[in-house]
């Protein structure tokens, strides 16, 4: 899954002045199928190619995606037994992890990179939210059609 995240980091879908990528897809897929620790590892190793391909280089992406993976898995472990459609706890888990990830992204991008606060608030954070939502929706379809846990453990 780390390799898949690295490969997906090279591809972007242009949308207006920016573009989105689905590098989070393997991170979220791992979180929903294998748990928080595995997803945290994939989140840390998976975006290496993207972090060092950016200009300027942004190594803080690694820990930020580890946070996303770990907390998505953590929340999903506690919410997956909800008496509702399976996609509801999946989306809630990703959104909750994103909320935890936002302060880290803001601090690292504004104070350590440094990017303008307006860029982070109006472009980067909304773009990441969109990427996370698209990724979790794709993960939902993948998980219920393919036994990901069996594939990853064998």
WOGIPE-V157945 format. One record per residue. N is the residue number from 0. RES is the residue in three letters. SS is DSSP state (hx for helix, st for strand, lp for the rest). PHI is phi in whole degrees, 0 to 359 (none if undefined). Layout:
n = <N | N>
res = <RES | RES>
ss = <SS | SS>
phi = <PHI | PHI>
This chain:
n = <0 | 1 | 2 | 3 | 4 | 5 | 6 | 7 | 8 | 9 | 10 | 11 | 12 | 13 | 14 | 15 | 16 | 17 | 18 | 19 | 20 | 21 | 22 | 23 | 24 | 25 | 26 | 27 | 28 | 29 | 30 | 31 | 32 | 33 | 34 | 35 | 36 | 37 | 38 | 39 | 40 | 41 | 42 | 43 | 44 | 45 | 46 | 47 | 48 | 49 | 50 | 51 | 52 | 53 | 54 | 55 | 56 | 57 | 58 | 59 | 60 | 61 | 62 | 63 | 64 | 65 | 66 | 67 | 68 | 69 | 70 | 71 | 72 | 73 | 74 | 75 | 76 | 77 | 78 | 79 | 80 | 81 | 82 | 83 | 84 | 85 | 86 | 87 | 88 | 89 | 90 | 91 | 92 | 93 | 94 | 95 | 96 | 97 | 98 | 99 | 100 | 101 | 102 | 103 | 104 | 105 | 106 | 107 | 108 | 109 | 110 | 111 | 112 | 113 | 114 | 115 | 116 | 117 | 118 | 119 | 120 | 121 | 122 | 123 | 124 | 125 | 126 | 127 | 128 | 129 | 130 | 131 | 132 | 133 | 134 | 135 | 136 | 137 | 138 | 139 | 140 | 141 | 142 | 143 | 144 | 145 | 146 | 147 | 148 | 149 | 150 | 151 | 152 | 153>
res = <UNK | UNK | UNK | UNK | UNK | UNK | UNK | UNK | UNK | UNK | UNK | UNK | UNK | UNK | UNK | UNK | UNK | UNK | UNK | UNK | UNK | UNK | UNK | UNK | UNK | UNK | UNK | UNK | UNK | UNK | UNK | UNK | UNK | UNK | UNK | UNK | UNK | UNK | UNK | UNK | UNK | UNK | UNK | UNK | UNK | UNK | UNK | UNK | UNK | UNK | UNK | UNK | UNK | UNK | UNK | UNK | UNK | UNK | UNK | UNK | UNK | UNK | UNK | UNK | UNK | UNK | UNK | UNK | UNK | UNK | UNK | UNK | UNK | UNK | UNK | UNK | UNK | UNK | UNK | UNK | UNK | UNK | UNK | UNK | UNK | UNK | UNK | UNK | UNK | UNK | UNK | UNK | UNK | UNK | UNK | UNK | UNK | UNK | UNK | UNK | UNK | UNK | UNK | UNK | UNK | UNK | UNK | UNK | UNK | UNK | UNK | UNK | UNK | UNK | UNK | UNK | UNK | UNK | UNK | UNK | UNK | UNK | UNK | UNK | UNK | UNK | UNK | UNK | UNK | UNK | UNK | UNK | UNK | UNK | UNK | UNK | UNK | UNK | UNK | UNK | UNK | UNK | UNK | UNK | UNK | UNK | UNK | UNK | UNK | UNK | UNK | UNK | UNK | UNK>
ss = <lp | hx | hx | hx | hx | hx | hx | hx | lp | lp | lp | lp | st | st | st | lp | lp | st | st | st | lp | lp | lp | hx | hx | hx | hx | hx | hx | hx | hx | hx | hx | hx | lp | hx | hx | hx | hx | hx | hx | hx | hx | hx | hx | hx | lp | hx | hx | hx | hx | hx | hx | lp | lp | lp | lp | lp | lp | hx | hx | hx | hx | hx | hx | hx | hx | hx | hx | hx | hx | hx | hx | hx | hx | hx | hx | hx | hx | lp | lp | lp | lp | lp | lp | hx | hx | hx | hx | hx | hx | hx | hx | hx | hx | hx | hx | hx | hx | hx | hx | hx | hx | hx | hx | hx | hx | hx | hx | hx | hx | hx | lp | lp | lp | lp | hx | hx | hx | hx | hx | hx | hx | hx | hx | hx | hx | hx | hx | hx | hx | hx | hx | hx | hx | hx | hx | hx | hx | hx | hx | hx | hx | lp | lp | lp | lp | hx | hx | hx | hx | hx | hx | lp>
phi = <none | 298 | 295 | 297 | 297 | 296 | 294 | 296 | 294 | 275 | 254 | 224 | 254 | 292 | 222 | 61 | 278 | 235 | 215 | 244 | 228 | 246 | 298 | 285 | 306 | 295 | 294 | 291 | 299 | 294 | 299 | 282 | 250 | 237 | 101 | 289 | 296 | 299 | 293 | 297 | 293 | 297 | 296 | 279 | 272 | 302 | 268 | 303 | 298 | 290 | 300 | 265 | 267 | 289 | 234 | 284 | 302 | 233 | 290 | 290 | 300 | 299 | 291 | 299 | 284 | 296 | 298 | 302 | 295 | 300 | 286 | 297 | 296 | 299 | 294 | 295 | 302 | 273 | 253 | 295 | 270 | 302 | 275 | 204 | 297 | 301 | 291 | 297 | 294 | 294 | 294 | 300 | 298 | 292 | 295 | 295 | 295 | 298 | 298 | 289 | 286 | 305 | 300 | 298 | 299 | 299 | 296 | 292 | 287 | 278 | 264 | 254 | 278 | 266 | 256 | 298 | 305 | 298 | 294 | 296 | 286 | 257 | 240 | 294 | 295 | 297 | 297 | 296 | 298 | 299 | 298 | 294 | 294 | 299 | 297 | 291 | 293 | 295 | 300 | 303 | 291 | 291 | 300 | 269 | 241 | 229 | 279 | 301 | 300 | 293 | 296 | 286 | 269 | 256>
